[in-house]
């Protein structure tokens, strides 16, 4: 196989030479050993070896639906969520979000961050990052949906099973509106505790994902 | 009571006026309702009301012992760890850390971040941030010690009980040396899983703390 320009730069930075071994993946779960055959101005040629079963994915896909956040916070969330195993990040427009929408460039940047974080965490799958939808249009059916809720006594570790895909819903700095909470509850989304402290909007989703990761999946 | 200059600025930013109610805490677990009596050039005078039991602390103190990290990563870790309920952050010097030590100014800055994050997460306790010690001098006895370990099948949620204080040990970008791992193991530190993916040094401690927070404490 030949490599795209981005990855070519990466090989040069790593100062790889013909004969060096590396591992490649296609972003959809396929992973293989490879040997660098040639690296020059024109490109890189790799000889693919045996396919490797990465097995770094969760038993069912985990989607993080997260409200638009200010500044670089979304980048930080996408990066850490990718390391922690999400299959998909669905951006959300919510009532009290300070950021009404994001542009195409920012979305492309978030996708690049997800690809980079996949590589660094040795995942063979790159999570999708989906353009924002209004929270009230988020489909909740056919999956186990959870939202962090300060008042709840329900524990994620006790409610989570892997018979269905998992959806984690995470709000903006200003929290969800009463109508949004009502819609989530009506859709079967379970409020779970993250302890009695107030978490920032960028910390809560990582705490939920950390709790799932600590269950060994 | 009167307020220190920092908090005075805060009241001005919030545009509080005499008669407004607020909540104050002393950083050691005491919290009280208060009414602003006077706010002028000279300072602020508060009338203290009833003491409030904050009850936002974990059943036993949780210490995060974390290796020195590059750039702003330590700040991010201290901020999120404070929200997630740590009682103490013990900085560590480790074999493969890129940062050999931190200066007094940086330590003061980390303590300020802990104080600020306590306030924002509505905790009445400010975690201590302790100057770096070599990992091999970290006392492990008299507590339950855990370290994230990629190969482990042990789950934090199954091992954690609250009969003893908790110590979480977290390494640098380059990981722990074999000698460091051996010392931790010999000291009774239990390796627990955070799933089959590779986490960055700044993500792993938050995943561990997120897992504890999701247990409802």
Interface residues (C-beta under 8 A of the other chain):
Chain A: X55 X56 X58 X76 X80 X83 X84 X85 X120 X121 X122 X123 X153 X155 X156 X157 X192 X193 X194 X195 X196 X197 X198 X199 X200 X203 X206 X207 X208 X209 X210 X211 X212 X213 X214 X215 X216 X217
Chain B: X55 X56 X58 X76 X80 X83 X84 X85 X120 X121 X122 X123 X153 X155 X156 X157 X192 X193 X194 X195 X196 X197 X198 X199 X200 X203 X206 X207 X208 X209 X210 X211 X212 X213 X214 X215 X216 X217
